[in-house]
Amino acid sequence: MGKTFLLMDPNLPAALPELLYIHDPLCGWCYGMSPIINRLQADFTGRISVSVLCGGMVRGADAGPIAGSWAYIKNALGDVEGATGVQFGAAFKALGEAGTYQYDSEPPSRAIVAFRQITQDPARAVVFAHAVQTALFRDGLDLNNAATYEALLVPFGVESAEFQRQWAAPETARAAQQEFAAVARIGVQGFPTTVLRLGEQGYVLARGYQPYEQLRSGLEQLLREEAGG
């Protein structure tokens, strides 16, 4: 693995060392990658911290009914399933065929930011981010509706009313936009991207989907080099 590195944004949370999983809730390949990140988080407990960042893949003028991108998404589903092992549910496929669902990264990204702000626990936010993706890609639920998140919060013990207030707060929307900007500033050009942050430098482990063993091997190598071994 060659060392490709990024100068990290100083406004991003600091940790030593920190695996940054840079994703988007509407990214199908991220849906396939998230279980691998969750597994790394468990297997490297005590050696690294793990954080998830949202990149804002579909927002602003690009947001709109899913009909506009459904042909592309539909063609990619089989490739994602074959490479990653995740399954896209019949409910999501029906949502795509209907074509009216508003495809916008901002509301689910804001949900992840709100969850992180409430729990102050980046590790649990990684798990929650995958639950958000599963709600859409497996269950075909509306990520633009705050009520969708009620069931997702139960396993984490987060009170629904508090989440609803945080999700709707203008400062949470601003925080999500700031996160999108921070991801852009460090030069991320696609999702998922996985980076190991060591101080103010970030070493790219993967651009795009990568199988567990390959990602684990690259992570081990960087940790050994950092330790001088």
C-alpha positions as CSV (number, residue, x, y, z in Angstrom):
1,M,0.0,0.0,0.0
2,G,1.5,3.3,-1.1
3,K,1.3,6.2,1.3
4,T,-1.2,8.7,0.0
5,F,-1.8,11.4,2.5
6,L,-4.0,14.4,3.1
7,L,-3.5,17.4,5.3
8,M,-6.3,17.2,7.8
9,D,-8.7,20.0,8.5
10,P,-7.9,21.3,12.0
11,N,-11.6,21.8,12.7
12,L,-12.2,18.0,12.5
13,P,-12.3,16.2,15.9
14,A,-8.8,15.2,17.1
15,A,-8.0,11.7,18.3
16,L,-4.9,9.4,18.4
17,P,-4.9,7.6,16.0
18,E,-8.3,8.1,14.4
19,L,-9.9,6.1,11.6
20,L,-12.1,8.5,9.6
21,Y,-14.9,6.8,7.6
22,I,-16.0,9.4,5.2
23,H,-19.3,8.4,3.7
24,D,-22.7,9.6,2.6
25,P,-26.0,8.1,3.8
26,L,-27.3,7.9,0.2
27,C,-24.2,6.1,-1.1
28,G,-24.9,2.5,-2.0
29,W,-21.2,1.5,-1.9
30,C,-21.0,3.1,1.6
31,Y,-24.0,0.8,2.6
32,G,-21.7,-2.1,1.7
33,M,-18.7,-0.6,3.4
34,S,-20.2,0.3,6.7
35,P,-20.3,-3.3,8.1
36,I,-16.6,-3.6,7.4
37,I,-16.0,-0.3,9.3
38,N,-18.1,-1.6,12.2
39,R,-16.0,-4.8,12.2
40,L,-12.7,-2.9,12.2
41,Q,-14.0,-0.8,15.1
42,A,-14.6,-3.9,17.1
43,D,-11.4,-5.6,16.2
44,F,-9.2,-2.6,16.8
45,T,-10.8,-1.6,20.1
46,G,-8.2,0.2,22.3
47,R,-5.8,0.8,19.4
48,I,-7.8,3.4,17.3
49,S,-10.8,5.5,17.6
50,V,-13.3,5.5,14.7
51,S,-15.4,8.4,13.5
52,V,-17.9,8.8,10.7
53,L,-18.2,12.0,8.6
54,C,-20.9,12.8,6.1
55,G,-19.8,14.3,2.8
56,G,-23.0,15.7,1.3
57,M,-23.1,13.7,-1.9
58,V,-26.6,14.8,-3.0
59,R,-27.6,18.2,-1.9
60,G,-28.6,21.7,-3.1
61,A,-29.3,21.8,-6.8
62,D,-28.4,18.1,-7.1
63,A,-31.2,17.0,-4.7
64,G,-34.5,16.0,-6.2
65,P,-36.8,13.1,-6.9
66,I,-35.0,9.8,-7.1
67,A,-36.4,9.3,-10.6
68,G,-33.6,11.5,-11.9
69,S,-30.9,9.1,-10.8
70,W,-32.8,5.8,-10.5
71,A,-31.5,4.3,-13.8
72,Y,-27.9,4.7,-12.6
73,I,-28.7,3.5,-9.1
74,K,-30.6,0.5,-10.3
75,N,-27.8,-0.6,-12.6
76,A,-25.3,-0.4,-9.7
77,L,-27.3,-2.4,-7.2
78,G,-26.1,-5.8,-8.5
79,D,-22.5,-4.8,-8.5
80,V,-22.7,-3.6,-4.9
81,E,-24.5,-6.7,-3.7
82,G,-22.0,-9.0,-5.5
83,A,-18.9,-7.2,-4.2
84,T,-20.0,-6.5,-0.6
85,G,-22.7,-9.1,0.4
86,V,-25.3,-6.5,1.4
87,Q,-28.8,-6.7,0.0
88,F,-31.0,-3.9,-1.2
89,G,-34.6,-4.6,-0.1
90,A,-37.7,-4.8,-2.2
91,A,-39.1,-1.8,-0.4
92,F,-36.1,0.4,-1.6
93,K,-36.4,-0.9,-5.1
94,A,-40.2,0.0,-5.1
95,L,-39.3,3.4,-3.8
96,G,-36.9,3.9,-6.8
97,E,-39.4,2.6,-9.3
98,A,-42.1,5.0,-8.0
99,G,-39.6,7.8,-8.6
100,T,-41.1,10.5,-6.2
101,Y,-38.8,10.0,-3.2
102,Q,-36.8,13.2,-2.5
103,Y,-33.2,12.1,-2.7
104,D,-31.3,14.5,-0.5
105,S,-28.2,13.8,1.7
106,E,-28.8,16.7,4.0
107,P,-31.7,15.3,6.2
108,P,-30.0,11.9,7.1
109,S,-26.6,13.6,7.5
110,R,-28.3,16.0,9.9
111,A,-29.7,13.0,11.8
112,I,-26.2,11.6,12.2
113,V,-24.8,14.9,13.3
114,A,-27.7,15.3,15.8
115,F,-27.1,11.8,17.2
116,R,-23.4,12.5,17.6
117,Q,-24.1,15.8,19.4
118,I,-26.6,14.2,21.8
119,T,-24.5,11.1,22.6
120,Q,-21.0,12.7,22.4
121,D,-19.9,9.2,21.3
122,P,-18.3,9.0,17.8
123,A,-18.1,5.2,18.0
124,R,-21.8,4.7,18.5
125,A,-22.4,7.3,15.7
126,V,-20.6,4.9,13.3
127,V,-23.1,2.2,14.2
128,F,-26.1,4.6,14.0
129,A,-24.9,5.7,10.5
130,H,-25.2,2.2,9.2
131,A,-28.7,1.9,10.8
132,V,-29.7,5.0,8.9
133,Q,-28.5,3.5,5.6
134,T,-30.3,0.2,6.4
135,A,-33.5,2.0,7.0
136,L,-33.4,3.3,3.4
137,F,-31.6,0.7,1.4
138,R,-33.2,-2.4,3.0
139,D,-36.5,-1.1,4.4
140,G,-37.3,1.7,2.0
141,L,-38.0,4.2,4.8
142,D,-38.2,8.0,4.3
143,L,-35.0,9.6,5.7
144,N,-36.5,13.0,5.2
145,N,-39.1,12.3,7.9
146,A,-38.0,12.8,11.5
147,A,-40.4,10.0,12.7
148,T,-38.4,7.4,10.7
149,Y,-35.5,7.7,13.2
150,E,-37.6,6.9,16.3
151,A,-37.2,3.1,16.0
152,L,-33.5,3.5,15.0
153,L,-32.8,5.4,18.3
154,V,-34.2,2.7,20.6
155,P,-31.1,0.4,20.7
156,F,-29.0,3.4,21.6
157,G,-31.2,4.6,24.4
158,V,-31.6,8.1,22.8
159,E,-34.8,9.8,23.7
160,S,-36.9,10.6,20.6
161,A,-38.1,14.0,21.7
162,E,-34.6,15.2,22.3
163,F,-33.4,13.9,19.0
164,Q,-36.4,15.5,17.2
165,R,-35.5,18.9,18.7
166,Q,-31.8,18.5,17.8
167,W,-32.6,17.3,14.3
168,A,-34.8,20.3,13.6
169,A,-32.4,22.9,15.2
170,P,-30.8,25.5,12.8
171,E,-27.5,24.9,14.5
172,T,-27.6,21.2,13.6
173,A,-28.2,22.1,10.0
174,R,-25.2,24.5,10.1
175,A,-23.1,21.8,11.7
176,A,-24.0,19.4,8.9
177,Q,-23.0,22.0,6.3
178,Q,-19.8,22.6,8.1
179,E,-19.1,18.9,8.0
180,F,-19.6,18.8,4.3
181,A,-17.2,21.7,3.8
182,A,-14.6,20.1,6.1
183,V,-14.7,16.9,4.0
184,A,-14.3,19.0,0.8
185,R,-11.4,20.9,2.3
186,I,-9.4,17.7,2.9
187,G,-9.7,16.8,-0.7
188,V,-12.1,13.8,-0.6
189,Q,-13.5,13.3,-4.1
190,G,-15.7,10.2,-3.7
191,F,-17.4,8.0,-1.2
192,P,-16.6,5.9,0.7
193,T,-13.1,7.1,1.6
194,T,-11.3,5.7,4.6
195,V,-8.4,7.7,6.2
196,L,-6.2,7.0,9.2
197,R,-5.5,10.3,10.9
198,L,-2.2,10.7,12.7
199,G,-1.9,14.2,14.1
200,E,-2.4,16.7,11.2
201,Q,-1.8,14.1,8.5
202,G,-4.3,11.6,7.1
203,Y,-3.2,8.5,5.3
204,V,-5.7,7.2,2.8
205,L,-6.5,3.5,3.4
206,A,-9.1,3.2,0.7
207,R,-10.8,5.2,-1.9
208,G,-14.1,3.4,-2.6
209,Y,-15.1,0.0,-1.3
210,Q,-12.4,-2.3,0.0
211,P,-12.8,-5.8,1.5
212,Y,-12.1,-6.3,5.2
213,E,-8.8,-8.2,5.0
214,Q,-7.3,-5.7,2.6
215,L,-8.4,-2.8,4.8
216,R,-7.3,-4.5,8.0
217,S,-3.8,-5.2,6.5
218,G,-3.3,-1.6,5.4
219,L,-4.4,-0.4,8.8
220,E,-2.0,-2.7,10.6
221,Q,0.8,-1.6,8.3
222,L,0.3,2.1,9.1
223,L,0.0,1.5,12.8
224,R,3.3,-0.4,12.8
225,E,5.0,2.3,10.9
226,E,3.6,4.9,13.3
227,A,5.0,2.9,16.2
228,G,8.4,2.7,14.5
229,G,8.1,-1.1,13.9
